[in-house]
Amino acid sequence: DFVSVATPNHTHFDIAAKAANAGFNVICDKPMTFDLAQAEELRKIVQKTGVVFAVSHNYTGYPLVRQAREMI
């Protein structure tokens, strides 16, 4: 089971890091972090804890995106 991080962007890193450190698998909306330093820190946490970490790119389900794909 997962903790789903779907909160305002500026909160993603802190929530994801705390959840992973607590041993929870995490699925995080994009952006995962605001900078490279946060991304590298989160990678270290995930490697240390061995949790599953995923980033969602959910715009593919929007009708406008599907229409644009068909048009292209």
Secondary structure as UniProt FT lines:
FT   STRAND          2..5
FT   HELIX           9..11
FT   HELIX           12..21
FT   TURN            22..23
FT   STRAND          25..29
FT   HELIX           36..49
FT   STRAND          53..56
FT   HELIX           58..61
FT   HELIX           63..71
//
